Amino acid sequence: MRLFPLVRPLLFSLEAERAHRLTIDLLTHMPGRPARHDPALGVTVAGLDFPSPVGLAAGVDKDAEAPDAFLALGFGFVEVGTLTPLPQAGNPRPRLFRLPEDRAVINRMGFNNGGQEAARARLAHRAGRPGIVGVNVGANKDAADRIADYAAGVRAMAPVASYLTINISSPNTPGLRTLQEAAALDELLAGAIEARGADGPPIFLKVAPDLATADVDAIARVALDRRIDALIVSNTTISRPPLRSAARDEAGGLSGAPLRDLALERLRDFRRATGGALPLVAAGGIASGADAYARIKAGASLVQLYTALIFHGPGLARRIEKDMMALTKTEGHQSIRTAIGSDR
Ligand SMILES: Cc1cc2nc3c(=O)[nH]c(=O)nc-3n(C[C@H](O)[C@H](O)[C@H](O)COP(=O)(O)O)c2cc1C
């Protein structure tokens, strides 16, 4: 029996951020081993063997409190963070809004997190346990030198990260997205790669969906030149497609169903701009096996989700995995690997 339809009204009766806090608290008491996955779902990216391409996106478990619980729920990997060098409170509440009629969320959290040191200790505590846990790093809002914050984050978190994500695409830290401009991005990535050292973890870069073709081309060029390991496409959007829910005019980043087509379009743009030379991770509005499979065919090696979990509950990763596998077989592929980029 599916329990979530019964629990959902209870969670939705709480203010959104309280419901989120309660969920994370419950999950910290739910240890467990990573779920088992059909071997046909395995994908290797940047030298890491992902048992399933369906991952938890950054922002759900910002402080690395419950990565093992999410792995036990069926996610093939978990990305914790965004973590900044120093703890920071984020924007005033309320700052997280459900848009139920749109299957969407608007957030302006502003990198609220307990800082890298605390998360590093938690992750060090789970060292040796199975499961891929990536660490997403960002800059403090009032950092004198934001680029230096990324290098510091890479240095601090590399020892406990399966991979690192450089997040320059949050719309909720004023000016952060300007780091996507070629010259700044080049300097930032050079610093991050140097900070990682010779045998540190792979580095992924997470971009916004709100990019013109010229921006996509410039980012792809720098990412290829600097030889980063993967691109995550994408973060939330500052654009506003038509929305119906009461909270539609809130400021912040929009995620969920209304982001789906935009994120898929941007994924295709990056596929074209990189010529397949750089692994892509798709995020934005993925809520079903069909959504996930469409991204895989468009060139993503991995997918991530956040907002759909709020509406569909903790069984979603498993359902997506099962439906995606069925679609893969229907289209004549023996494994997900051969389906990647197959709709060119
Ligand atoms: C409440 C909330 C907080 C988020 N926080 C972060 C974050 O800290 N770092 C980050 O890289 N992305 C963050 N994201 C973006 C998600 O990781 C994801 O890229 C985006 O929401 C699109 O996926 P979705 O439509 O499945 O939610 C956040 C999203 C939401 C809804």
The ligand as a Gaussian input file, in Angstrom:
#p B3LYP/6-31G(d) Opt

LIG

0 1
 C       13.831000      24.469000      -2.011000
 C       14.946000      24.269000      -2.985000
 C       16.252000      24.474000      -2.584000
 C       17.300000      24.286000      -3.484000
 N       18.580000      24.455000      -3.065000
 C       19.599000      24.237000      -3.925000
 C       20.943000      24.356000      -3.488000
 O       21.215000      24.632000      -2.330000
 N       21.928000      24.155000      -4.405000
 C       21.669000      23.808000      -5.705000
 O       22.601000      23.605000      -6.483000
 N       20.403000      23.666000      -6.138000
 C       19.372000      23.866000      -5.270000
 N       18.085000      23.704000      -5.719000
 C       17.838000      23.370000      -7.145000
 C       17.627000      21.873000      -7.368000
 O       18.780000      21.144000      -7.022000
 C       17.275000      21.587000      -8.837000
 O       18.355000      21.933000      -9.660000
 C       16.042000      22.357000      -9.322000
 O       15.087000      22.467000      -8.281000
 C       15.386000      21.711000     -10.534000
 O       14.965000      20.391000     -10.250000
 P       13.451000      20.019000      -9.810000
 O       12.535000      20.663000     -10.791000
 O       13.407000      18.521000      -9.825000
 O       13.276000      20.552000      -8.430000
 C       17.018000      23.897000      -4.827000
 C       15.701000      23.689000      -5.221000
 C       14.662000      23.856000      -4.339000
 C       13.246000      23.619000      -4.792000

